[in-house]
Amino acid sequence: MIDEIIAKDSIEVEIKKEHQDVYEHLNNSYYAFYFEKARKAILEKIGFDDKKFKERGIGFFVTSSFYQYKRQLKNDYVKIDSEVRRNKAKIIVYSTMYSREEEKATAKIEHFFVNLKTGKPIKIPEEILRNLETLKLNNNKTITEKN
């Protein structure tokens, strides 16, 4: 299965002065901080709730994160566009950070589900798949209505 797009979202955040290095660039360690804000925002928007997962004995964990820096980023507001995709086993959040409409960095963060009793990876639970399918249909309907 090719990665299927489930949802798209954007956030805007201000780069804090204390997150900059001596050259007034965003310090490399803080890119992950801002991408994490975007990741949490879009997952919350689609109803992913770690507390509810845990109550059901399901873990939802990051398995890998990859960040690519494209251009320097100075004190500024940034826009981060994100999209959630899924395949058979993983949920993937792709994000792109922009400043003044120029691409500054990208991120790819992969997640998988775990049975908390056994500690072993599991397929995306059926209830979550149904919710994602409903969300995808609603997103497609909204997109169609706007066109």
N, C-alpha and C positions, 0 to 999 in steps of 0.2 A: 504494500500500500504506500503510495506517495503521501508525503505530509499533507494533511488536509487543514485548511485555514478554518479556525473556529470563531475567532473574534479579533477585532482591531481596536486600538485605543491610543490616545496621546495624553501626555501630561506635560506641564511646563513647570520648571523649577529654577530657582535662583542659585547660582554657584556662590557658596559662602567664601568669604575672604580667607578664613582659616583653613580652607581646603586647597589653597593655592601654595605653590612652591615659591622659592626665592625669585624666580623669573616671572611670577604672576600667572603661571599656567596652572590649570587644574592638575593637582598631584595625581600621578597614575593610580595610586591606591584608592582614590575617591571616585574614579569612574564606576567601579563596582557598586559603590554606595548609591550613586544616582540611578544606575541601571536596576538596582534592587528596589528602589522606590517605584519605578515603572513596572517591574515584574509583579510586585505586590498589588499595585493598583489594578492591573488588568486581571489578575487571578481573582481578586475580590469581586471585581465587576461581573465575572462569569460564575460566581457562587462557590469558588473553592474556599473552604474553611477548614484549616488544619485542626481546630478543636473538634469539629463535627467528624472529620475523618478519624481522629484518634478515638472518639467515643465508639465508633463502629469497628475499631480494631485495624484501621488502615493507616499506613504511613505514606506521606507524599514527600519525597526527598529529591534534592538536587543531585544529579549524578555527574554533571560536568558543567563548567561555565567557561566560555571563551570570549575574550574581549580583544578587539582590534582597534588600535588608535590610528586615525587617519590624518588629523591635523591638530595643531595646538589649539587649546581652548583657554581663553583668558576669562577674567571676571565678567560674567554675563548671565543672562537667562538662557536656558536651553529648553528645547522641545525634544521629547523622547517619544517616538512612534514605536508601538509594540504590536505584535500579533501573536496569538496563541495558535499553535498547530498541534496536530496529533498524528500518530501513526499507530500501528498495532499495540505497541508497548509503552510508548513515551508521550509525554506532553512537552512541547518545546516552545519556549518564548524567544522570539527574535525581536531585537530592539535596535533602533538607530537613533543616535543623538545628533541634533542639529543646533547650530547657533547661526543666527542671521541667514537661515535657509541653506547653510553650508554643512555638509555631512562631516561630523567630527570623530565619531566612533561608532562601532557596532558591537552587539553582544548576542550570543547564542547560549541559552541556558536550558539544559535538558533535565527532565524530572521523570521519576518512575514511582510506581506504587509498591508498597511492601505490606505483607501480612505481619502485623506487629507481634502476634503470638509466635510465629515461626521465624520471623526475621528474613523471610525469603521474598524475592520479587514476585509480583503477581501481575496478571494482565489488568488493563484498565477495567475496573469494576463495571458491570452491566448498567447499574443505576446511573453511574457517572457518564457512561457512553450515551444513554438515553437523554440525559440532561444536555450533553454537548450537542447531540443531534437536534434537539429542540432549539437550542441557542443558535445553532448554525442556520436552521430554517428561518428563525425570526430575523437573524442578521441579513439573510438573503432577501427576505420579504421587505425589510426596511430599505435595503439598497435599491431594490426594484422600485419601490414607491418613490424614492427620491429622484429617480431617472426620468 
